[in-house]
């Protein structure tokens, strides 16, 4: 039991509220019985107001299911999505994650028929919350990132605020503390700009928890104190209890046991008064930890027993080990006191006491050996689990390296061979039959040799970038630079290719738009995207390059009027395990490495990249990188 206790993290849940008045449950039930009332509106109102209620869970679920059925009969798709989302949250509140996930996915399927970006981002956010609770942090992060992408494109500041908070939680759970801190800071700025007090409190609490994880206890305490001040201003008793429990944990780590006890007692009093059973149970666990640290094992055992009564779903093994340890320590102190009392008895009693000591000594030795054995067993099991996780990570890394190796040799064996075959063939022809070719034939051969040389050079350059990226030899050096200057350089480099296919480029980027990123990486990404668009665009078409600030990101788009991309191929473009190549509109070939390098370089600059396209309707490649205010 002597371990570091983890404080609460606060994530944002989207419940899609549609009502603002809060009515008693009895009056809502009475209104529901009135056949003249608007039944669908009342059903939704009950779901909205009592969604978090465990006491009325079954009644709320039945109302929401009826509302969904009624919305289906009325062909009201928006209400169906709201009902699905609320049903998912109701199931989540009672721990039924499987059913909650089914409801959320049903909502996403409905949104495919009636697209609504705001609702889609909210449902994706709630799915991320499910996988966060299941401790599948990688999957949770994927949903939060997709929700963030949608809100960024829609410039939805409210959604972005929630995404920053939840992304921070995912990165913190994944031990990527720097990214977690960056997202929390962005969230706090947005919350302050929107004057969203509740979101500010959420962020402050999570910042305190992050510093707690990093063992920066004074800084953690400062964040919790700011959150507590805001809760006091709002007279939010539940929030005060919540933050006080986290502050108690920090005081325990600082060994300020007097303040720790006061904070935990105040938190427990409020939690019990408000019937916050889950929080009460956690505080009981914290108090058990407190008394163990202060050496009062009897109280530690008592509080842990109370904690056990509330959370009877804990693993029996873990409970028994904890109870045995506390009981053994309590019995040890009790026997020590008995020995001191027996020393005051007569000589005859001392003889009897000596015999008793001998028996007790054997008992203590046995108990001590049992405790040592359990401790060693626990450490061995913990080490075994750690080794298993490390082995799993190494296996994944080895698999990735094998795939990279196979991809590398495949490119060398196939794609790199083609341009050199062309060069060898043409040079042999010129070497032995030079006089037999006309001037026009020689011009054509030289053009083909130039194309093969450029193709081979481009492939070698991408191979070099990719190999250095796979071996982590590429470092990121971020600076401020004007985006349009880089784009103009890339267009200038592409002018011969554009002229060959009679294509034009239209750049729509403000001259003063500055970005903070690795200049060479962004130039490489733009060069690959622009040459890719030239390759797959028809002659006499226009390619547009756009760049602008969207929310808290810089978004760059390369838009062509080419052959387009099938939906099933779009998911493979940025994956080195599944990437495939396609011949351009003029027979151009490539290795497929360019887009993979684009993804890796954008991710190294903390951004996202994706493609939007339909077969035969051209393609739009977009990427975003975080916006940083230019230095004066």
MIDOVEX-815758 format. One line per 3 residues: number of its first residue (from 1); their letters; for each residue x, y, z of C-alpha. Coordinates in Angstrom, 2 decimals, always signed. Layout:
BEGIN
NUM = a = X/Y/Z ~ ...
END
This chain:
BEGIN
1 = xxx = +0.00/+0.00/+0.00 ~ +2.98/+2.30/+0.38 ~ +2.83/+3.69/-3.15
4 = xxx = +2.30/+6.97/-4.90 ~ -1.43/+7.65/-5.32 ~ -2.57/+9.20/-8.62
7 = xxx = -4.91/+12.25/-8.49 ~ -7.90/+12.78/-10.76 ~ -7.67/+14.05/-14.35
10 = xxx = -10.63/+16.02/-15.69 ~ -11.71/+15.49/-19.31 ~ -14.44/+17.28/-21.27
13 = xxx = -17.64/+15.38/-22.13 ~ -19.94/+16.56/-24.93 ~ -23.59/+15.97/-24.02
16 = xxx = -25.07/+18.15/-26.81 ~ -27.49/+20.06/-24.49 ~ -30.67/+21.48/-25.97
19 = xxx = -32.51/+22.72/-22.86 ~ -31.57/+25.33/-20.29 ~ -34.29/+25.07/-17.59
22 = xxx = -33.89/+22.46/-14.83 ~ -37.18/+20.88/-13.76 ~ -37.81/+18.38/-10.89
25 = xxx = -38.12/+14.75/-11.97 ~ -41.65/+14.41/-10.55 ~ -42.98/+17.35/-12.56
28 = xxx = -41.35/+15.96/-15.72 ~ -42.95/+12.56/-15.11 ~ -46.32/+14.21/-14.58
31 = xxx = -45.94/+16.20/-17.78 ~ -44.96/+13.02/-19.61 ~ -48.21/+11.39/-18.51
34 = xxx = -50.18/+14.26/-20.09 ~ -51.07/+13.05/-23.57 ~ -51.45/+16.64/-24.80
37 = xxx = -47.78/+17.48/-24.08 ~ -45.04/+17.43/-26.72 ~ -43.75/+13.97/-25.77
40 = xxx = -40.53/+14.00/-27.83 ~ -39.45/+17.34/-26.33 ~ -40.16/+16.08/-22.79
43 = xxx = -38.23/+12.84/-23.38 ~ -35.21/+14.80/-24.54 ~ -35.53/+17.22/-21.62
46 = xxx = -35.42/+14.31/-19.15 ~ -32.33/+12.93/-20.89 ~ -30.66/+16.36/-20.86
49 = xxx = -31.28/+17.11/-17.17 ~ -30.77/+13.66/-15.59 ~ -28.14/+12.17/-17.89
52 = xxx = -25.55/+11.95/-15.07 ~ -27.98/+10.57/-12.49 ~ -27.19/+7.00/-11.38
55 = xxx = -30.41/+6.86/-9.38 ~ -32.64/+7.48/-12.41 ~ -30.39/+5.69/-14.93
58 = xxx = -32.91/+3.07/-16.09 ~ -35.68/+5.65/-16.41 ~ -33.44/+8.04/-18.38
61 = xxx = -32.31/+5.26/-20.75 ~ -35.91/+4.21/-21.42 ~ -36.86/+7.86/-22.17
64 = xxx = -33.92/+8.33/-24.53 ~ -34.63/+5.04/-26.33 ~ -38.26/+6.12/-26.80
67 = xxx = -37.07/+9.52/-28.06 ~ -34.80/+7.78/-30.57 ~ -37.65/+5.56/-31.83
70 = xxx = -39.92/+8.58/-32.14 ~ -37.24/+10.50/-34.05 ~ -36.89/+7.54/-36.42
73 = xxx = -40.64/+7.54/-37.09 ~ -40.49/+11.32/-37.72 ~ -37.34/+10.91/-39.87
76 = xxx = -35.61/+13.52/-37.68 ~ -31.93/+12.63/-38.17 ~ -30.53/+15.36/-35.90
79 = xxx = -32.57/+14.20/-32.90 ~ -31.49/+10.61/-33.60 ~ -27.85/+11.66/-33.32
82 = xxx = -28.52/+13.56/-30.06 ~ -30.35/+10.55/-28.60 ~ -27.52/+8.17/-29.61
85 = xxx = -24.90/+10.43/-28.03 ~ -26.86/+10.75/-24.78 ~ -27.52/+7.01/-24.63
88 = xxx = -23.76/+6.48/-25.02 ~ -22.99/+8.91/-22.18 ~ -25.65/+7.34/-19.93
91 = xxx = -24.08/+3.90/-20.46 ~ -20.61/+5.37/-19.89 ~ -21.70/+6.82/-16.52
94 = xxx = -22.54/+3.33/-15.20 ~ -19.41/+1.70/-16.67 ~ -21.11/-0.07/-19.60
97 = xxx = -18.39/+0.91/-22.08 ~ -19.30/-1.68/-24.72 ~ -22.89/-0.45/-25.02
100 = xxx = -21.73/+3.19/-24.88 ~ -19.33/+2.58/-27.79 ~ -22.14/+0.99/-29.84
103 = xxx = -24.36/+4.06/-29.35 ~ -21.57/+6.47/-30.33 ~ -20.76/+4.51/-33.50
106 = xxx = -24.46/+4.44/-34.36 ~ -24.45/+8.24/-34.09 ~ -21.43/+8.47/-36.44
109 = xxx = -23.17/+6.23/-38.96 ~ -26.20/+8.53/-38.95 ~ -23.90/+11.52/-39.48
112 = xxx = -22.69/+9.95/-42.74 ~ -26.20/+10.50/-44.14 ~ -26.71/+14.00/-42.72
115 = xxx = -23.21/+15.52/-42.26 ~ -22.85/+17.89/-39.32 ~ -19.24/+18.76/-38.48
118 = xxx = -19.98/+20.10/-34.99 ~ -21.94/+17.00/-33.92 ~ -19.39/+14.68/-35.54
121 = xxx = -16.51/+16.27/-33.63 ~ -18.44/+15.94/-30.35 ~ -19.26/+12.26/-30.82
124 = xxx = -15.62/+11.53/-31.80 ~ -14.51/+13.32/-28.64 ~ -16.77/+11.12/-26.51
127 = xxx = -15.42/+7.99/-28.21 ~ -11.95/+9.15/-27.28 ~ -13.17/+9.46/-23.70
130 = xxx = -14.32/+5.80/-23.75 ~ -10.94/+4.48/-24.88 ~ -9.21/+6.75/-22.36
133 = xxx = -11.16/+5.03/-19.58 ~ -10.22/+1.64/-21.06 ~ -6.55/+2.80/-20.91
136 = xxx = -6.20/+2.37/-24.68 ~ -4.48/+5.75/-24.88 ~ -3.22/+5.36/-28.47
139 = xxx = -6.76/+4.74/-29.77 ~ -8.12/+7.53/-27.57 ~ -5.54/+9.94/-29.04
142 = xxx = -6.64/+9.06/-32.59 ~ -10.25/+10.05/-31.86 ~ -9.22/+13.29/-30.12
145 = xxx = -6.95/+14.23/-33.04 ~ -9.73/+13.63/-35.58 ~ -12.14/+15.71/-33.47
148 = xxx = -9.50/+18.44/-33.31 ~ -8.98/+18.32/-37.10 ~ -12.70/+18.76/-37.78
151 = xxx = -13.07/+21.63/-35.31 ~ -9.96/+23.30/-36.77 ~ -11.42/+23.22/-40.28
154 = xxx = -14.74/+24.55/-38.97 ~ -12.95/+27.16/-36.79 ~ -15.05/+25.93/-33.85
157 = xxx = -13.31/+27.50/-30.85 ~ -15.55/+25.74/-28.29 ~ -14.71/+22.33/-29.76
160 = xxx = -11.03/+23.22/-30.03 ~ -10.95/+24.08/-26.33 ~ -12.26/+20.63/-25.40
163 = xxx = -9.92/+18.92/-27.86 ~ -6.86/+20.68/-26.39 ~ -7.85/+19.52/-22.88
166 = xxx = -8.47/+15.91/-23.92 ~ -5.36/+15.76/-26.12 ~ -3.36/+16.95/-23.12
169 = xxx = -4.81/+14.08/-21.05 ~ -3.94/+11.49/-23.72 ~ -0.37/+12.74/-24.07
172 = xxx = -0.02/+12.77/-20.27 ~ -1.23/+9.16/-20.05 ~ +1.28/+8.27/-22.78
175 = xxx = +4.06/+9.95/-20.73 ~ +4.59/+12.58/-23.45 ~ +4.64/+15.35/-20.86
178 = xxx = +5.94/+18.19/-23.06 ~ +3.10/+17.72/-25.55 ~ +0.61/+17.47/-22.69
181 = xxx = +1.87/+20.75/-21.22 ~ +1.64/+22.52/-24.63 ~ -1.97/+21.42/-25.13
184 = xxx = -2.96/+22.45/-21.59 ~ -1.45/+25.92/-22.12 ~ -3.36/+26.35/-25.42
187 = xxx = -6.54/+25.19/-23.69 ~ -6.11/+27.66/-20.84 ~ -5.61/+30.58/-23.24
190 = xxx = -8.78/+29.65/-25.14 ~ -10.78/+29.16/-21.94 ~ -9.66/+32.55/-20.64
193 = xxx = -10.53/+34.24/-23.95 ~ -13.96/+32.59/-23.90 ~ -14.39/+33.38/-20.18
196 = xxx = -15.21/+29.72/-19.61 ~ -14.65/+29.35/-15.87 ~ -15.40/+25.60/-15.78
199 = xxx = -12.89/+24.86/-18.56 ~ -10.27/+27.02/-16.83 ~ -10.74/+24.95/-13.68
202 = xxx = -10.44/+21.72/-15.67 ~ -7.16/+22.89/-17.20 ~ -5.72/+24.12/-13.90
205 = xxx = -6.53/+20.80/-12.24 ~ -4.93/+18.83/-15.06 ~ -1.86/+21.08/-15.03
208 = xxx = -1.57/+20.38/-11.32 ~ -1.85/+16.64/-11.97 ~ +0.80/+16.84/-14.71
211 = xxx = +3.26/+18.53/-12.35 ~ +2.35/+15.93/-9.72 ~ +3.33/+13.17/-12.16
214 = xxx = +6.64/+14.99/-12.76 ~ +7.10/+15.33/-8.96 ~ +7.10/+19.15/-9.19
217 = xxx = +4.97/+19.31/-6.05 ~ +5.13/+23.07/-5.26 ~ +4.15/+23.90/-8.85
220 = xxx = +1.38/+21.28/-8.72 ~ +0.05/+22.82/-5.51 ~ +0.03/+26.31/-7.11
223 = xxx = -2.18/+25.09/-9.98 ~ -4.57/+23.34/-7.57 ~ -4.80/+26.53/-5.48
226 = xxx = -5.83/+28.57/-8.55 ~ -8.51/+26.00/-9.34 ~ -9.70/+26.08/-5.72
229 = xxx = -10.01/+29.89/-5.79 ~ -12.23/+29.68/-8.89 ~ -14.39/+26.98/-7.24
232 = xxx = -14.81/+29.21/-4.18 ~ -15.85/+32.14/-6.40 ~ -18.44/+29.92/-8.08
235 = xxx = -19.51/+28.43/-4.70 ~ -19.12/+24.98/-6.23 ~ -19.01/+22.59/-3.28
238 = xxx = -18.40/+19.52/-5.42 ~ -15.44/+21.19/-7.14 ~ -14.00/+22.29/-3.79
241 = xxx = -14.13/+18.71/-2.53 ~ -12.53/+17.46/-5.70 ~ -9.56/+19.88/-5.66
244 = xxx = -9.07/+19.54/-1.90 ~ -8.60/+15.76/-2.32 ~ -5.88/+16.34/-4.93
247 = xxx = -4.20/+18.97/-2.72 ~ -4.20/+16.46/+0.11 ~ -2.15/+14.08/-2.03
250 = xxx = +0.41/+16.81/-2.77 ~ +0.73/+17.69/+0.92 ~ +1.38/+14.00/+1.67
253 = xxx = +4.25/+13.95/-0.85 ~ +5.59/+17.19/+0.70 ~ +5.30/+15.49/+4.13
256 = xxx = +3.14/+18.39/+5.36 ~ +0.84/+15.91/+7.08 ~ -1.13/+18.51/+9.06
259 = xxx = -2.30/+20.30/+5.90 ~ -2.82/+16.97/+4.14 ~ -5.15/+15.75/+6.90
262 = xxx = -7.08/+19.04/+6.97 ~ -7.56/+19.05/+3.18 ~ -8.67/+15.41/+3.01
265 = xxx = -11.05/+15.75/+6.00 ~ -12.69/+18.83/+4.48 ~ -12.97/+17.09/+1.12
268 = xxx = -14.53/+13.96/+2.67 ~ -17.04/+16.01/+4.68 ~ -18.29/+17.83/+1.57
271 = xxx = -18.34/+14.66/-0.54 ~ -20.44/+12.79/+2.02 ~ -22.82/+15.73/+2.43
274 = xxx = -23.36/+15.86/-1.34 ~ -23.61/+12.04/-1.66 ~ -20.57/+11.91/-3.95
277 = xxx = -19.97/+8.21/-3.36 ~ -17.20/+7.69/-5.90 ~ -15.22/+10.70/-4.68
280 = xxx = -15.83/+9.67/-1.05 ~ -14.36/+6.26/-1.75 ~ -11.25/+7.76/-3.38
283 = xxx = -10.74/+10.10/-0.43 ~ -11.03/+7.16/+1.97 ~ -8.26/+5.50/-0.01
286 = xxx = -6.16/+8.68/+0.23 ~ -6.73/+8.85/+4.01 ~ -5.66/+5.22/+4.33
289 = xxx = -2.45/+6.18/+2.50 ~ -2.05/+9.21/+4.80 ~ -2.34/+7.18/+8.02
292 = xxx = +0.06/+4.58/+6.69 ~ +2.63/+7.30/+5.96 ~ +2.21/+8.70/+9.49
295 = xxx = +2.51/+5.25/+11.09 ~ -1.06/+4.98/+12.43 ~ -1.77/+1.55/+11.00
298 = xxx = -4.99/+1.03/+12.94 ~ -6.59/+4.09/+11.33 ~ -5.06/+3.16/+7.98
301 = xxx = -6.68/-0.26/+8.26 ~ -10.04/+1.27/+9.26 ~ -10.13/+3.73/+6.34
304 = xxx = -9.05/+1.07/+3.91 ~ -11.87/-1.14/+5.21 ~ -14.36/+1.69/+4.52
307 = xxx = -12.83/+2.16/+1.07 ~ -13.26/-1.58/+0.45 ~ -16.97/-1.46/+1.34
310 = xxx = -17.63/+1.16/-1.36 ~ -15.37/-0.31/-4.05 ~ -16.13/-4.02/-3.57
313 = xxx = -15.37/-4.55/-7.25 ~ -11.61/-4.23/-6.65 ~ -9.49/-7.32/-7.27
316 = xxx = -9.70/-9.68/-4.28 ~ -6.00/-10.44/-4.46 ~ -5.07/-6.78/-4.14
319 = xxx = -7.49/-6.27/-1.24 ~ -6.19/-9.27/+0.71 ~ -2.57/-8.21/+0.35
322 = xxx = -3.37/-4.71/+1.55 ~ -5.44/-5.91/+4.50 ~ -2.89/-8.53/+5.54
325 = xxx = -0.10/-5.98/+5.53 ~ -2.06/-3.46/+7.62 ~ -3.35/-6.13/+10.00
328 = xxx = +0.17/-7.49/+10.51 ~ +1.56/-4.03/+11.26 ~ -1.30/-3.29/+13.68
331 = xxx = -0.81/-6.61/+15.50 ~ +2.91/-5.91/+15.77 ~ +2.28/-2.60/+17.56
334 = xxx = -0.39/-4.16/+19.76 ~ +1.97/-6.91/+20.91 ~ +4.69/-4.38/+21.63
337 = xxx = +2.36/-2.51/+23.97 ~ +1.41/-5.75/+25.70 ~ +5.11/-6.53/+26.28
340 = xxx = +5.68/-3.13/+27.92 ~ +2.72/-3.69/+30.24 ~ +3.88/-7.20/+31.18
343 = xxx = +7.33/-5.82/+32.25 ~ +5.61/-4.12/+35.21 ~ +4.41/-7.43/+36.67
346 = xxx = +6.15/-9.54/+39.33 ~ +9.13/-11.84/+38.81 ~ +6.88/-14.86/+38.37
349 = xxx = +4.97/-13.00/+35.76 ~ +8.27/-12.06/+34.08 ~ +9.15/-15.75/+33.72
352 = xxx = +5.80/-16.37/+32.13 ~ +6.34/-13.32/+29.99 ~ +9.69/-14.68/+28.76
355 = xxx = +7.96/-17.85/+27.59 ~ +5.33/-15.75/+25.89 ~ +8.02/-13.65/+24.25
358 = xxx = +9.65/-16.72/+22.82 ~ +6.38/-17.85/+21.29 ~ +5.64/-14.38/+20.04
361 = xxx = +9.18/-14.07/+18.69 ~ +8.62/-17.09/+16.50 ~ +5.33/-15.58/+15.39
364 = xxx = +7.01/-12.28/+14.53 ~ +9.71/-14.07/+12.58 ~ +7.09/-15.98/+10.65
367 = xxx = +5.07/-12.82/+9.99 ~ +8.21/-10.95/+8.99 ~ +9.27/-13.71/+6.62
370 = xxx = +5.77/-13.83/+5.11 ~ +5.80/-10.05/+4.61 ~ +9.27/-10.23/+3.00
373 = xxx = +8.11/-13.08/+0.78 ~ +5.01/-11.15/-0.35 ~ +7.08/-8.02/-1.00
376 = xxx = +9.63/-9.96/-3.06 ~ +6.83/-11.72/-4.94 ~ +5.16/-8.39/-5.68
379 = xxx = +8.44/-6.91/-6.96 ~ +9.09/-9.97/-9.13 ~ +5.59/-9.80/-10.62
382 = xxx = +5.98/-6.10/-11.25 ~ +9.37/-6.67/-12.90 ~ +7.90/-9.48/-15.01
385 = xxx = +5.08/-7.23/-16.25 ~ +7.61/-4.49/-17.03 ~ +9.80/-6.92/-18.99
388 = xxx = +6.74/-8.18/-20.86 ~ +5.82/-4.62/-21.85 ~ +9.40/-3.89/-22.93
391 = xxx = +9.48/-7.11/-24.96 ~ +6.20/-6.17/-26.63 ~ +7.53/-2.71/-27.48
394 = xxx = +10.78/-4.16/-28.84 ~ +8.78/-6.65/-30.93 ~ +6.73/-3.83/-32.44
397 = xxx = +9.89/-1.84/-33.12 ~ +11.56/-4.86/-34.73 ~ +8.50/-5.47/-36.89
400 = xxx = +8.56/-1.85/-38.00 ~ +12.27/-2.09/-38.84 ~ +11.69/-5.28/-40.83
403 = xxx = +8.93/-3.59/-42.81 ~ +11.22/-0.60/-43.42 ~ +14.01/-2.90/-44.56
406 = xxx = +11.71/-4.80/-46.93 ~ +10.37/-1.51/-48.29 ~ +13.90/-0.19/-48.77
409 = xxx = +15.10/-3.23/-50.71 ~ +11.89/-3.29/-52.76 ~ +12.52/+0.30/-53.88
412 = xxx = +16.16/-0.41/-54.68 ~ +15.28/-3.62/-56.56 ~ +12.46/-2.13/-58.60
415 = xxx = +12.06/+1.64/-58.66 ~ +15.74/+2.58/-58.53 ~ +16.59/+0.00/-61.21
418 = xxx = +14.23/+1.51/-63.81 ~ +15.96/+4.88/-64.41 ~ +19.41/+3.24/-64.49
421 = xxx = +18.17/+0.64/-66.97 ~ +17.08/+3.49/-69.22 ~ +20.42/+5.25/-68.85
424 = xxx = +22.41/+2.06/-69.59 ~ +20.27/+1.22/-72.63 ~ +20.52/+4.69/-74.15
427 = xxx = +24.28/+5.02/-73.53 ~ +24.85/+1.61/-75.19 ~ +22.85/+2.73/-78.22
430 = xxx = +24.82/+5.95/-78.46 ~ +28.12/+4.16/-77.93 ~ +27.73/+1.65/-80.77
433 = xxx = +25.20/+3.32/-83.11 ~ +25.75/+7.02/-82.69 ~ +26.17/+7.76/-86.38
436 = xxx = +22.90/+6.01/-87.26 ~ +20.70/+8.42/-85.30 ~ +19.23/+11.60/-86.72
439 = xxx = +19.42/+14.91/-84.92 ~ +15.78/+14.57/-83.85 ~ +16.41/+11.06/-82.52
442 = xxx = +19.42/+12.25/-80.53 ~ +17.36/+15.12/-79.05 ~ +14.66/+12.68/-77.95
445 = xxx = +17.23/+10.28/-76.45 ~ +18.89/+13.13/-74.51 ~ +15.48/+14.24/-73.15
448 = xxx = +14.68/+10.68/-72.05 ~ +18.10/+10.35/-70.41 ~ +17.55/+13.63/-68.59
451 = xxx = +14.14/+12.45/-67.36 ~ +15.66/+9.17/-66.14 ~ +18.49/+11.05/-64.38
454 = xxx = +16.07/+13.43/-62.66 ~ +13.86/+10.51/-61.64 ~ +16.81/+8.61/-60.21
457 = xxx = +18.12/+11.69/-58.39 ~ +14.69/+12.46/-56.87 ~ +14.36/+8.85/-55.72
460 = xxx = +17.85/+8.85/-54.19 ~ +17.09/+12.11/-52.41 ~ +13.85/+10.72/-50.95
463 = xxx = +15.63/+7.50/-49.97 ~ +18.25/+9.55/-48.14 ~ +15.62/+11.58/-46.28
466 = xxx = +13.61/+8.47/-45.42 ~ +16.63/+6.48/-44.22 ~ +17.80/+9.34/-42.01
469 = xxx = +14.29/+9.71/-40.62 ~ +14.03/+5.98/-39.80 ~ +17.34/+6.11/-37.92
472 = xxx = +16.35/+9.31/-36.05 ~ +19.29/+11.20/-37.56 ~ +17.12/+14.14/-38.63
475 = xxx = +16.78/+16.82/-35.96 ~ +14.13/+19.53/-35.92 ~ +15.36/+23.14/-35.94
478 = xxx = +12.38/+25.49/-35.74 ~ +12.60/+29.13/-36.82 ~ +10.24/+31.86/-37.96
481 = xxx = +10.06/+32.29/-41.75 ~ +7.65/+33.63/-44.37 ~ +5.67/+30.82/-45.93
484 = xxx = +5.22/+32.47/-49.33 ~ +8.99/+32.74/-49.91 ~ +9.37/+28.98/-49.50
487 = xxx = +6.39/+28.31/-51.79 ~ +7.79/+30.66/-54.45 ~ +11.14/+28.82/-54.34
490 = xxx = +9.39/+25.46/-54.85 ~ +7.31/+26.83/-57.76 ~ +10.45/+28.24/-59.37
493 = xxx = +12.08/+24.82/-59.08 ~ +9.02/+23.18/-60.67 ~ +8.72/+25.61/-63.61
496 = xxx = +10.40/+23.25/-66.16 ~ +7.99/+20.44/-65.22 ~ +5.03/+22.82/-65.35
499 = xxx = +6.08/+24.08/-68.77 ~ +6.43/+20.52/-70.10 ~ +2.75/+19.87/-69.34
502 = xxx = +1.51/+23.45/-70.02 ~ +0.35/+23.77/-66.39 ~ +0.10/+26.88/-64.21
505 = xxx = +0.33/+27.50/-60.47 ~ -1.79/+30.00/-58.52 ~ -0.38/+30.89/-55.06
508 = xxx = -2.87/+32.36/-52.56 ~ -0.74/+33.15/-49.51 ~ -0.31/+36.51/-47.78
511 = xxx = +3.20/+37.89/-48.07 ~ +3.52/+38.48/-44.30 ~ +2.21/+35.08/-43.13
514 = xxx = +4.92/+33.63/-40.88 ~ +5.21/+30.11/-39.51 ~ +7.33/+28.61/-36.77
517 = xxx = +8.72/+25.26/-37.96 ~ +11.73/+23.54/-39.50 ~ +12.21/+25.48/-42.74
520 = xxx = +13.98/+22.70/-44.65 ~ +11.37/+20.08/-43.68 ~ +8.46/+22.29/-44.76
523 = xxx = +10.25/+23.04/-48.06 ~ +10.70/+19.29/-48.65 ~ +7.00/+18.65/-47.91
526 = xxx = +5.88/+21.42/-50.30 ~ +8.28/+20.22/-52.99 ~ +6.90/+16.66/-52.82
529 = xxx = +3.26/+17.80/-52.82 ~ +3.72/+20.24/-55.73 ~ +5.64/+17.78/-57.92
532 = xxx = +3.06/+15.12/-57.01 ~ +0.25/+17.41/-58.22 ~ +2.14/+18.11/-61.48
535 = xxx = +2.60/+14.38/-62.01 ~ -1.10/+13.48/-61.59 ~ -2.64/+16.58/-63.21
538 = xxx = -3.68/+16.79/-66.82 ~ -1.97/+19.19/-69.25 ~ -3.34/+22.75/-69.46
541 = xxx = -4.71/+22.68/-65.88 ~ -4.15/+24.91/-62.85 ~ -2.64/+23.94/-59.49
544 = xxx = -3.59/+26.11/-56.47 ~ -1.45/+26.52/-53.37 ~ -3.27/+28.10/-50.41
547 = xxx = -2.00/+29.04/-46.98 ~ -3.86/+30.71/-44.12 ~ -4.34/+30.74/-40.36
550 = xxx = -7.19/+28.45/-39.22 ~ -7.92/+28.64/-35.50 ~ -4.65/+28.02/-33.72
553 = xxx = -2.98/+26.39/-36.73 ~ -1.44/+27.30/-40.07 ~ -3.17/+25.30/-42.82
556 = xxx = -1.52/+24.77/-46.24 ~ -3.41/+23.20/-49.18 ~ -2.14/+21.98/-52.58
559 = xxx = -5.14/+21.57/-54.91 ~ -4.98/+20.02/-58.38 ~ -7.41/+19.10/-61.16
562 = xxx = -5.95/+15.69/-61.84 ~ -7.07/+12.08/-61.86 ~ -8.20/+12.05/-58.21
565 = xxx = -7.84/+9.21/-55.70 ~ -10.15/+6.33/-54.78 ~ -11.30/+6.32/-51.15
568 = xxx = -9.72/+2.91/-50.43 ~ -6.30/+4.17/-51.60 ~ -6.33/+7.38/-49.56
571 = xxx = -5.71/+5.53/-46.29 ~ -2.57/+3.88/-47.74 ~ -0.79/+6.97/-49.07
574 = xxx = +0.92/+7.98/-45.81 ~ +1.62/+4.43/-44.54 ~ +4.99/+2.93/-45.45
577 = xxx = +3.61/-0.59/-44.82 ~ +0.84/-0.29/-47.42 ~ +1.95/+2.55/-49.69
580 = xxx = +1.47/+1.89/-53.41 ~ +2.62/+3.83/-56.47 ~ +0.59/+5.09/-59.44
583 = xxx = +1.66/+6.17/-62.92 ~ +1.23/+9.88/-63.69 ~ -0.84/+11.39/-66.51
586 = xxx = +2.24/+11.49/-68.76 ~ +3.57/+8.05/-67.78 ~ +5.67/+9.37/-64.84
589 = xxx = +6.69/+6.82/-62.19 ~ +7.67/+7.11/-58.55 ~ +8.50/+5.17/-55.38
592 = xxx = +5.67/+6.40/-53.15 ~ +8.20/+7.58/-50.55 ~ +7.45/+11.27/-51.03
595 = xxx = +4.12/+11.26/-49.17 ~ +5.54/+9.05/-46.39 ~ +8.34/+11.59/-45.88
598 = xxx = +5.73/+14.37/-45.88 ~ +3.82/+12.67/-43.05 ~ +6.93/+12.09/-40.93
601 = xxx = +8.21/+15.66/-41.39 ~ +4.81/+17.20/-40.57 ~ +4.47/+15.03/-37.44
604 = xxx = +7.98/+16.07/-36.35 ~ +6.65/+19.66/-36.48 ~ +3.62/+18.67/-34.33
607 = xxx = +1.20/+18.85/-37.26 ~ -1.27/+16.73/-39.21 ~ -1.48/+15.87/-42.94
610 = xxx = -4.35/+14.34/-44.92 ~ -5.88/+14.09/-48.39 ~ -9.37/+14.94/-49.66
613 = xxx = -10.29/+13.52/-53.06 ~ -12.67/+11.62/-55.28 ~ -11.74/+9.58/-58.33
616 = xxx = -11.75/+11.81/-61.43 ~ -12.28/+15.06/-59.46 ~ -8.75/+16.04/-58.54
619 = xxx = -7.09/+15.89/-55.13 ~ -6.44/+18.30/-52.26 ~ -3.51/+17.61/-49.94
622 = xxx = -3.63/+19.61/-46.69 ~ -1.36/+19.88/-43.69 ~ -1.48/+21.93/-40.52
625 = xxx = +1.21/+23.02/-38.07 ~ +0.63/+24.87/-34.78 ~ +0.51/+28.66/-35.07
628 = xxx = +3.00/+30.59/-32.94 ~ +2.79/+34.35/-32.58 ~ +5.79/+35.81/-34.46
631 = xx = +8.49/+37.35/-32.30 ~ +8.75/+41.12/-32.44
END
